Structure formats: structure tokens, C-alpha cells
């Protein structure tokens, strides 16, 4: 939210997503931007090409978004080669008009599911040059001049096994690739969740997980998540040179968060790992679940200057002291009645005195940061009369957490992957 506008995007719309600028007070649509404009791309039958993560609000009356992939198979990419703009791209739009100012496409004609999906980061170099950082599942971190969109550097992270140019070769009609084949980074690889930047350094959570495609018609391959590894990589923002890399025993799907002299992440099995920002050494680890298992903490937590906060797939939220990793409090959440998925799955949002957690069960909850007691909750799974007169339902929450600005809480409701409850509602809450 900025300048009285809320920026939001549909992520899984057939033929591409749509970025909206809404009036924060009324919800009225001020402008919209189609994230897939290629004539071939707009014929995509799969739900693809949207902006998955939170958008970046620039200080220069701009908004930046990372766009997802076109969800193609090898066969489709070769049969109808197209850039599928603006899939796998970062786009810069004018906040006032929605006009495109510049874009950069990382992977044209992508059939590897290499979204450029995470939230871009706006920062400056030591010399004061404004820079925008982007990354995604293709396993590269990019730095751009914020004004012109000029690529300043491109740095590879994680394991790559020789397929980095497949998309361009398919577009050119010169790709010679036969199924079955193994791809790394795979669909759940590269930079899957958000980076963090501070003091001229960007911290990148990297997932190393190969994926095998059995047939040329397959849009999705198979991966063994038990074999997933990861690393945290620190990169100099001015030069793109890696400063250090620390290996992790599982996928760091919890993203990167900086607090004081630490950068922390969460592995897919539910372990919080705090690293020294100076050299990447492990300062402490904290296990927030009784038994480490896949999918315990997926999209990450939030932090203030004292504590880090996490939602658990097993049901509950926890606070960990930033300096020691000691658990400060844990609040269990009883499963909601009835069938359907359970657990806290979206990233946590923190403000002074409260945190917000979105659940797989469709419940939005607010907790006290002091002792974890429940402040309020709201069940989103219901029908809504909307201000734009489009029928809407609430659903599961995952990926980005709620946005808090201007005394209001903005929440997208509806997440379908891995058995979530679908929905298409943007809800706004205000203090009473």
C-alpha cells in the first residue's frame, strides 16, 4: 500500500495474471496491468504468468513485480516457441497510471517452471546508486539500475546441471533435449522464497532439489523432498560477488530475514537457523516442532529487534529470542472443526505489539507479541458481497502474509496448491 493505493495481483489466472491498483479507502479499481501480453502466451491453457509474491513499492512513484512462468511442457515450448512476455520477468510500473516503464525477462519460452516470482528489493549501493534486486527458481540473482532497468550483474547460486540456456535454445529452434532428463534447479529449487538486504549485502536462501521429467509432455516433474539441501549465500550488492555461503541440511523455504547482526531462515523440516551476517557461521539453531518433518514451516516468519515469530503446520505459533534461539512462548491452535487442511502456512506479519498469521484452514488470527495470547480471529471461508460486484469466496492462506498499513490489514484469501481451499477475495480489516 502506498499513496492511498493497494497493489495486488491474481496469480493463477488462465492466460496470465492481472496486477491491480485499488483505492485503499473504497476498493475501487484505479488501473490494471495484464502480466501476459504475448499473443501466444495469452492462449496458455494453464493458470500461469501471475505475480505470486508481494510487490515492491518504490520511492520513485513506481511499483515492481516479479512474474511467474508460463507453465509449459518441453513439447509445448518447442511446438509454439514464444517469449510469452512478461512471464519470468520483473516489471516496473508507474504507480499513478500502471504504465510499463521497463521490464527484464530472465527466461523466455520457459518450460522449467523457473518463475522470477519473489518480491523485488529496492536498495542503494555505497555510492548512492538506486538498485533493484530480483531472483527466482532459475537460480540466479539479478541487480538492475532502478531508473533505466539496465542489468548491472547476474550471479548464479546453488547447483546448476547444464540446462540454463534451454529456454533460449527452444525459442531459437535449436534445442536438442530428450526425455527423460533431470533438471537442477528444479521446480522447487533456486531462490524459492524471499531474500533480505542490509548494509550493502543481499542474503539469498537457496534450494538445491533436482527434478526428473519422464516425458516431453510433462509440465511438472518429480522430486524427492527428503533429498533436498540448501544454503544461505551472501552477495555484495555493488559487485554481485558472493561473500560467503553456508550449507544447510534441508531446503531453506522460510526465506531470509535480517535482525541486528543475524540473518535467519527456516528449513522445510521446521528448524530455525540463525547465521552470523559477517561470515555465515551458525550462531544457533532452534527446533520448534517435537519431530522434524517435511513441511513444518513453509514460507517463513517475521522479526522485531527482540524476537522472531513463526507459524507451524502442526498448528500453533511460536516466538524465539533473537539473541539465543530460546523459545519465548508457544501458543497451540486447536484444529478447526470439519474436513480440510489445517495448520499455519502463510508468512507471519509483525507490527509493534501483535503478529498476524494466516491459516491453511482459512482462519486469520492476531496474537500478542508479549505472551502469544490470541487477540482476535476471523474465519475467511465464506461468500462475500464485493465492492466490484464480482462473486467471491474466501479460502486458505499461504505464501505472503497480511499487509498492514494506514491502520488497516489487507489479506488475500485463497490458495490452492497442495490441497488448499480456493478463494478469490481481498479483505480489508480496520481497528474499531
Wavefront OBJ file of the C-alpha trace (Angstrom):
o trace
v 0.000 0.000 0.000
v 1.259 3.486 -0.874
v -0.218 6.888 -1.612
v -3.744 5.721 -0.931
v -3.438 2.737 -3.278
v -3.351 -1.003 -2.674
v -1.423 -3.091 -5.187
v -2.458 -6.717 -5.615
v -2.220 -9.393 -8.301
v -4.012 -12.531 -9.358
v -1.510 -15.375 -9.534
v -3.219 -18.328 -11.204
v -5.394 -16.873 -13.941
v -5.731 -18.673 -17.282
v -3.763 -16.735 -19.884
v -1.810 -14.707 -17.341
v -2.356 -12.697 -14.195
v -3.571 -9.153 -13.618
v -1.970 -6.536 -11.375
v -4.490 -4.127 -9.861
v -4.171 -0.743 -8.210
v -7.134 -0.252 -5.875
v -8.307 2.741 -3.911
v -7.362 1.871 -0.328
v -10.459 3.537 1.105
v -13.104 2.121 -1.235
v -11.567 -0.821 -3.102
v -12.374 0.763 -6.464
v -10.098 -0.279 -9.337
v -7.859 2.593 -10.440
v -5.898 0.697 -13.096
v -4.894 -2.819 -14.090
v -1.937 -4.379 -15.907
v -2.009 -7.687 -17.817
v 1.079 -9.704 -16.908
v 0.999 -11.800 -20.106
v 0.647 -9.771 -23.317
v 2.261 -12.106 -25.851
v -0.431 -13.344 -28.282
v 0.841 -16.900 -27.929
v 1.174 -16.569 -24.184
v -2.393 -15.344 -23.782
v -3.559 -18.634 -25.266
v -1.989 -20.543 -22.377
v -4.434 -23.120 -21.125
v -2.780 -23.432 -17.721
v -3.169 -20.950 -14.890
v 0.171 -19.206 -15.135
v 2.090 -15.990 -15.534
v 0.860 -14.056 -12.500
v 2.685 -12.177 -9.735
v 2.976 -14.643 -6.856
v 4.565 -12.603 -4.114
v 4.198 -9.162 -2.590
v 5.073 -6.285 -4.895
v 7.779 -3.708 -4.208
v 6.686 -0.108 -3.712
v 9.481 2.109 -5.000
v 10.283 5.579 -3.637
v 10.139 6.937 -7.206
v 6.350 6.606 -7.709
v 6.823 3.095 -9.044
v 5.745 -0.452 -8.284
v 7.822 -3.520 -9.168
v 6.552 -7.085 -9.522
v 8.161 -10.463 -10.138
v 6.160 -12.557 -12.622
v 5.706 -16.337 -12.731
v 6.310 -18.843 -15.504
v 4.048 -19.846 -18.462
v 3.729 -23.450 -17.190
v 4.756 -25.176 -20.402
v 5.989 -28.649 -21.204
v 9.084 -29.279 -23.320
v 6.803 -30.302 -26.181
v 4.723 -27.097 -25.945
v 7.792 -24.848 -25.763
v 9.192 -26.396 -28.934
v 5.907 -26.619 -30.859
v 4.891 -22.960 -30.348
v 8.043 -21.062 -29.349
v 7.306 -17.628 -27.895
v 8.781 -15.243 -25.344
v 5.435 -15.300 -23.515
v 6.024 -11.781 -22.217
v 6.014 -10.882 -19.355
v 6.420 -14.337 -17.823
v 9.609 -14.911 -15.793
v 10.170 -11.147 -15.741
v 10.494 -8.232 -13.404
v 8.280 -5.323 -14.440
v 8.393 -1.709 -13.287
v 5.080 0.145 -13.462
v 4.117 3.735 -12.801
v 2.132 3.898 -9.543
v -0.246 6.549 -10.832
v -1.092 5.148 -14.266
v 0.029 1.495 -14.328
v 2.109 2.245 -17.444
v 5.064 -0.087 -18.032
v 8.370 1.746 -17.529
v 10.756 -1.163 -18.100
v 10.986 -4.921 -17.844
v 13.610 -7.668 -17.906
v 12.793 -11.235 -18.870
v 15.066 -13.847 -17.320
v 13.823 -16.940 -19.190
v 11.894 -16.674 -22.494
v 9.809 -19.670 -23.596
v 10.378 -21.227 -20.169
v 9.413 -24.878 -19.700
v 11.363 -25.438 -16.445
v 8.940 -23.577 -14.119
v 11.626 -21.002 -13.411
v 9.466 -18.202 -12.034
v 11.066 -14.844 -11.257
v 8.480 -14.776 -8.519
v 9.905 -13.452 -5.267
v 9.439 -9.880 -4.058
v 11.994 -7.490 -5.605
v 14.178 -5.429 -3.253
v 14.940 -1.705 -3.666
v 18.248 -0.576 -2.197
v 21.267 1.621 -2.943
v 24.959 0.949 -3.397
v 27.621 2.626 -1.264
v 27.892 5.316 -3.949
v 24.155 6.034 -3.740
v 23.073 4.339 -6.962
v 19.484 3.036 -6.691
v 19.370 -0.695 -7.386
v 16.555 -3.240 -7.668
v 17.286 -6.895 -6.892
v 15.314 -9.839 -8.265
v 15.615 -13.635 -8.128
v 13.625 -16.789 -8.653
v 13.563 -20.502 -9.183
v 16.057 -20.427 -12.054
v 18.853 -19.987 -9.504
v 20.115 -16.518 -10.439
v 20.154 -13.215 -8.554
v 19.881 -10.093 -10.725
v 20.691 -6.437 -9.999
v 19.199 -3.637 -12.114
v 19.572 0.109 -12.280
v 16.267 1.228 -10.772
v 15.836 4.110 -13.219
v 16.747 2.546 -16.552
v 16.368 -1.174 -15.907
v 19.950 -1.804 -17.073
v 21.249 -5.180 -15.905
v 24.186 -4.490 -13.585
v 25.085 -8.049 -12.685
v 23.730 -11.597 -12.701
v 25.023 -14.136 -10.192
v 24.376 -17.875 -10.218
v 23.512 -19.511 -6.877
v 23.024 -23.153 -5.970
v 23.563 -26.229 -8.133
v 23.067 -25.990 -11.911
v 23.406 -29.061 -14.103
v 23.692 -27.606 -17.593
v 20.159 -26.518 -18.543
v 20.472 -22.749 -18.019
v 20.120 -21.961 -21.746
v 17.381 -24.481 -22.608
v 14.665 -21.843 -22.855
v 16.585 -19.635 -25.299
v 17.555 -22.666 -27.381
v 13.903 -23.766 -27.541
v 12.910 -20.254 -28.608
v 15.584 -20.328 -31.344
v 14.539 -23.807 -32.500
v 17.983 -25.262 -31.740
v 17.283 -27.229 -28.557
v 18.185 -30.935 -28.641
v 16.782 -32.337 -25.399
v 15.187 -35.736 -24.985
v 13.088 -37.026 -22.102
v 13.670 -38.408 -19.595
v 16.012 -35.792 -18.165
v 16.914 -34.402 -14.747
v 16.884 -30.673 -14.097
v 18.605 -28.642 -11.400
v 17.486 -26.273 -10.118
v 14.111 -27.991 -10.277
v 10.618 -26.660 -9.777
v 11.218 -26.275 -6.032
v 14.762 -25.028 -6.365
v 16.851 -21.939 -6.884
v 15.517 -18.979 -4.912
v 12.055 -20.119 -3.893
v 11.376 -17.629 -1.070
v 12.292 -14.051 -0.317
v 15.769 -12.582 0.101
v 16.806 -9.908 2.598
v 19.196 -6.978 2.161
v 21.092 -4.806 4.652
v 24.244 -2.687 4.671
v 25.234 -3.386 1.081
v 24.722 -7.161 1.229
v 21.852 -9.331 -0.009
v 21.219 -12.651 1.744
v 19.840 -15.366 -0.522
v 18.146 -18.603 0.655
v 18.934 -21.234 -1.995
v 17.172 -24.566 -2.516
v 19.039 -27.451 -4.146
v 16.488 -30.023 -5.291
v 16.671 -31.838 -8.654
v 13.570 -32.703 -10.646
v 13.127 -35.505 -13.178
v 10.873 -35.236 -16.230
v 9.780 -38.600 -17.608
v 8.105 -37.330 -20.792
v 8.278 -34.326 -23.109
v 4.581 -33.663 -22.449
v 5.053 -33.309 -18.682
v 4.663 -29.797 -17.295
v 5.733 -30.940 -13.841
v 8.378 -33.486 -12.940
v 9.033 -35.472 -9.771
v 11.310 -34.602 -6.858
v 12.329 -36.359 -3.666
v 11.988 -33.725 -0.957
v 13.846 -35.907 1.521
v 16.952 -35.361 -0.621
v 16.596 -31.580 -0.642
v 19.519 -29.494 0.569
v 20.101 -25.789 0.724
v 22.394 -22.925 1.503
v 22.421 -19.295 2.522
v 24.532 -17.097 0.247
v 25.665 -13.524 0.964
v 26.291 -11.345 -2.118
v 27.890 -7.901 -2.381
v 25.186 -5.657 -3.875
v 27.720 -3.355 -5.548
v 29.552 -6.089 -7.470
v 27.445 -9.267 -7.429
v 30.358 -11.180 -5.898
v 29.498 -13.872 -3.323
v 30.956 -13.097 0.106
v 30.179 -16.405 1.821
v 27.916 -19.430 1.513
v 26.742 -21.736 4.294
v 25.403 -25.209 3.524
v 22.106 -26.212 5.163
v 20.806 -29.753 5.752
v 17.386 -29.115 4.190
v 15.553 -26.654 1.933
v 15.515 -23.118 3.455
v 11.958 -22.456 2.334
v 11.441 -19.952 5.161
v 13.217 -17.193 3.237
v 15.814 -14.851 4.741
v 15.223 -12.291 7.483
v 17.788 -9.874 8.901
v 17.732 -8.719 12.521
v 20.648 -6.913 14.138
v 23.830 -8.876 13.295
v 21.998 -12.088 12.338
v 20.306 -13.459 9.244
v 17.970 -16.352 9.840
v 15.974 -18.816 7.818
v 13.770 -21.836 8.418
v 14.285 -25.242 6.866
v 11.432 -27.214 5.341
v 11.595 -29.601 8.295
v 10.854 -26.881 10.871
v 14.293 -25.892 12.181
v 15.186 -22.213 12.609
v 18.818 -21.430 11.780
v 20.483 -18.134 12.762
v 23.691 -17.195 10.940
v 26.276 -14.504 11.508
v 25.916 -11.815 8.871
v 29.680 -11.320 8.956
v 30.860 -14.783 7.953
v 27.825 -17.102 7.709
v 28.743 -19.179 10.732
v 25.828 -20.824 12.567
v 25.101 -18.907 15.781
v 22.173 -21.012 16.970
v 19.509 -23.464 15.877
v 16.014 -23.863 17.298
v 13.646 -26.781 16.785
v 10.054 -25.562 17.064
v 8.324 -28.906 16.490
v 8.711 -32.111 18.508
v 9.749 -34.087 15.448
v 11.400 -32.578 12.398
v 9.349 -33.442 9.319
v 8.761 -32.067 5.846
v 6.518 -29.018 5.511
v 6.550 -27.848 9.138
v 7.393 -24.211 8.335
v 6.998 -23.261 4.704
v 7.003 -19.540 3.939
v 8.865 -18.090 6.875
v 8.462 -15.831 9.843
v 8.857 -12.220 10.892
v 11.069 -10.467 13.397
v 11.364 -7.379 15.525
v 14.505 -6.319 17.413
v 13.885 -8.881 20.170
v 12.119 -11.939 18.773
v 11.362 -13.966 15.668
v 7.863 -15.352 15.108
v 6.767 -18.452 13.185
v 3.577 -20.289 12.295
v 3.691 -24.084 12.365
v 1.980 -26.521 10.044
v 1.251 -28.704 13.072
v -0.930 -25.897 14.458
v 0.408 -23.060 16.574
v 2.636 -20.007 16.587
v 5.934 -19.568 18.408
v 8.279 -16.762 19.415
v 12.046 -17.270 19.596
v 14.511 -14.907 21.258
v 16.755 -13.495 18.567
v 19.961 -13.444 20.596
v 19.896 -17.040 21.874
v 17.313 -19.035 19.923
v 15.477 -19.826 23.164
v 11.723 -20.217 22.781
v 9.929 -17.314 24.464
v 6.390 -18.631 24.089
v 4.302 -21.086 22.115
v 0.566 -20.849 21.513
v -1.104 -24.038 20.261
v -4.040 -23.714 17.861
v -6.740 -26.342 18.016
v -7.836 -27.664 14.600
v -10.995 -26.054 13.289
v -13.998 -28.395 13.030
v -14.750 -30.200 9.802
v -12.692 -31.559 6.912
v -9.965 -29.757 5.018
v -6.321 -28.808 5.526
v -5.097 -27.367 8.824
v -2.078 -25.509 10.178
v -0.444 -22.087 9.943
v 1.119 -21.815 6.495
v 1.466 -18.199 5.357
v 4.365 -15.979 6.315
v 3.930 -14.151 9.615
v 3.426 -10.368 9.654
v 4.652 -8.421 12.703
v 3.778 -4.941 13.947
v 4.528 -3.441 17.362
v 2.573 -5.485 19.889
v 0.977 -8.014 17.505
v 1.604 -10.631 14.849
v -0.796 -11.880 12.174
v -0.958 -15.466 10.933
v -2.976 -16.848 8.031
v -4.040 -20.480 8.279
v -4.493 -23.326 5.827
v -7.950 -23.641 7.409
v -8.927 -20.123 6.279
v -8.585 -18.518 9.712
v -6.828 -15.171 10.122
v -5.509 -14.753 13.666
v -3.790 -11.972 15.606
v -1.598 -12.737 18.622
v 0.157 -10.649 21.258
v 3.921 -10.444 20.773
v 4.381 -10.256 24.541
v 2.955 -13.622 25.568
v 1.286 -15.095 22.478
v -2.312 -14.857 23.655
v -4.957 -14.702 20.924
v -6.195 -11.155 20.289
v -8.825 -11.936 17.645
v -9.592 -14.303 14.808
v -11.747 -14.331 11.670
v -12.924 -17.250 9.545
v -12.475 -16.259 5.892
v -14.143 -19.280 4.319
v -17.468 -17.762 3.355
v -19.136 -15.926 0.475
v -18.676 -12.166 0.144
v -20.551 -9.277 -1.417
v -17.720 -7.328 -3.017
v -17.331 -3.655 -3.869
v -16.700 -4.549 -7.527
v -19.749 -6.863 -7.638
v -17.720 -9.989 -8.521
v -18.815 -13.147 -6.662
v -16.080 -14.030 -4.165
v -15.220 -16.738 -1.690
v -12.556 -16.879 0.968
v -10.136 -19.784 1.258
v -6.786 -20.946 2.571
v -3.891 -18.577 3.179
v -0.272 -19.322 2.311
v 2.789 -17.655 0.773
v 2.779 -13.870 1.574
v 1.458 -12.792 4.938
v -1.042 -9.974 5.522
v -0.053 -6.379 4.740
v -0.530 -3.785 7.486
v -0.573 -0.102 6.544
v -2.552 3.019 7.354
v -4.260 1.385 10.322
v -5.680 -1.377 8.106
v -4.900 -5.068 7.494
v -5.037 -6.306 3.877
v -5.330 -10.065 3.312
v -5.598 -12.166 0.172
v -7.720 -15.258 0.766
v -7.465 -18.370 -1.403
v -4.510 -20.718 -2.016
v -4.968 -23.987 -3.844
v -1.602 -25.721 -4.126
v -1.096 -28.946 -2.141
v -4.794 -29.260 -1.257
v -5.558 -25.714 -0.152
v -9.060 -24.263 -0.279
v -9.503 -21.979 -3.331
v -10.704 -18.411 -2.996
v -10.649 -15.054 -4.767
v -11.183 -12.437 -2.083
v -9.090 -9.480 -0.960
v -10.291 -8.500 2.516
v -9.539 -5.324 4.435
v -9.806 -5.026 8.222
v -9.689 -1.867 10.325
v -9.423 -1.228 14.052
v -12.648 -0.482 15.893
l 1 2 3 4 5 6 7 8 9 10 11 12 13 14 15 16 17 18 19 20 21 22 23 24 25 26 27 28 29 30 31 32 33 34 35 36 37 38 39 40 41 42 43 44 45 46 47 48 49 50 51 52 53 54 55 56 57 58 59 60 61 62 63 64 65 66 67 68 69 70 71 72 73 74 75 76 77 78 79 80 81 82 83 84 85 86 87 88 89 90 91 92 93 94 95 96 97 98 99 100 101 102 103 104 105 106 107 108 109 110 111 112 113 114 115 116 117 118 119 120 121 122 123 124 125 126 127 128 129 130 131 132 133 134 135 136 137 138 139 140 141 142 143 144 145 146 147 148 149 150 151 152 153 154 155 156 157 158 159 160 161 162 163 164 165 166 167 168 169 170 171 172 173 174 175 176 177 178 179 180 181 182 183 184 185 186 187 188 189 190 191 192 193 194 195 196 197 198 199 200 201 202 203 204 205 206 207 208 209 210 211 212 213 214 215 216 217 218 219 220 221 222 223 224 225 226 227 228 229 230 231 232 233 234 235 236 237 238 239 240 241 242 243 244 245 246 247 248 249 250 251 252 253 254 255 256 257 258 259 260 261 262 263 264 265 266 267 268 269 270 271 272 273 274 275 276 277 278 279 280 281 282 283 284 285 286 287 288 289 290 291 292 293 294 295 296 297 298 299 300 301 302 303 304 305 306 307 308 309 310 311 312 313 314 315 316 317 318 319 320 321 322 323 324 325 326 327 328 329 330 331 332 333 334 335 336 337 338 339 340 341 342 343 344 345 346 347 348 349 350 351 352 353 354 355 356 357 358 359 360 361 362 363 364 365 366 367 368 369 370 371 372 373 374 375 376 377 378 379 380 381 382 383 384 385 386 387 388 389 390 391 392 393 394 395 396 397 398 399 400 401 402 403 404 405 406 407 408 409 410 411 412 413 414 415 416 417 418 419 420 421 422 423 424 425 426 427 428 429 430 431 432
